[in-house]
Amino acid sequence: MKTVAFAAGLAAGMAVAAAAVCAMYPDVSRRAVRDSKRMIKTGKRAIDRMCNW
């Protein structure tokens, strides 16, 4: 039961922190989306290079 409460508190804390950062810096979410797309493309290329030795 303690682990459930801990996990719920952790998730709530992360949500509050993310909301605070997004409120202070509105462009952070757009940058995160852009950067994550770039990381996915880079990761796919790296995997393709490893598989096509």
PyMOL commands that set and color helices and strands:
alter all, ss='L'
color gray80, all
select helices_A, chain A and resi 2-24+27-51
alter helices_A, ss='H'
color red, helices_A
deselect
rebuild
show_as cartoon
